[in-house]
Amino acid sequence: MRLTQIKWSNAVTAAIVDGDRARPIPEYNMQGLIERSEKEDVPLTTLAAQLATSHRESAAALIPVHPREVWACGCTYANSASFRDAEHGTREGFYAHVYREPRPELFFKGTARICVGPGQPIGIRPDSKFTAPEPELAVVLGSKGRVIGYTLANDVSAWDIERENPLYLPQSKFYSAACALGPVIVTTDELTDPYNVELSCTIQRGDAITFEGRTSTASLNRKIETLIEFLMRANPVPGSSILLTGTGIIVPEEAALQPGDVVTIKSPELGELSNPAMVV
């Protein structure tokens, strides 16, 4: 099943995506729907089908869930680890070490406050000259780390700030409009193999394409259940949270985001997430 949120009856409302239209689920946003599903121990897909209206609305997809927390992983693809080591002038350093070792890199990305949905601007820090998109598979979590489904994410990052000093990573990652999500949540009954998801990314500046890249989650070096297990250790992440699984698409400095650029992330399995960039 494909789920999202739409504007309906002057409220942000959960909906089932039905082709190019949506069937609203009255009186529920996505977080409320997930909470009821877990409280009543009813599969989310079953509950959504029971509560959705029969009529199909023509409505744009909003952010599919306003996450209570967003967590992110790094160094889960080989090219990401080697790029980050190169940024710090080392042939092979602690990023490669993290890529190889059992314990993954996990960090707090933020809350719904720093998240945007399809079509909304993503942020460029005013003190950064090398901000870049990071296309990622995002895992939508229920309580106790249960996987509800998957969506597309853009883990927008100010690379030059982290490059200046690795201890500046929170400032590189956590700021206004630094995370885009959408357009839909594809539930686990429909997306049964998260290790076979194709991802592509383009940056468009006016009529020109300044960057194109692609990857597959087949190159993901960690099992999603392992990432979740480490995330949940001594850390009871609440339901309706998001886990970003890392990027395998590296944008070079010459393609750093500028105001007005449009970043488009596509996946045959998960749809298209497109956002303009602006200084925040």
PyMOL commands that set and color helices and strands:
alter all, ss='L'
color gray80, all
select helices_A, chain A and resi 30-40+44-51+78-87+94-100+112-114+143-145+159-164+166-173+217-219+224-232+253-255
alter helices_A, ss='H'
color red, helices_A
select strands_A, chain A and resi 2-8+11-18+21-24+70-74+105-110+115-116+122-124+131-132+135-141+147-155+157-158+179-187+198-205+208-216+241-247+262-267+271-279
alter strands_A, ss='S'
color yellow, strands_A
deselect
rebuild
show_as cartoon
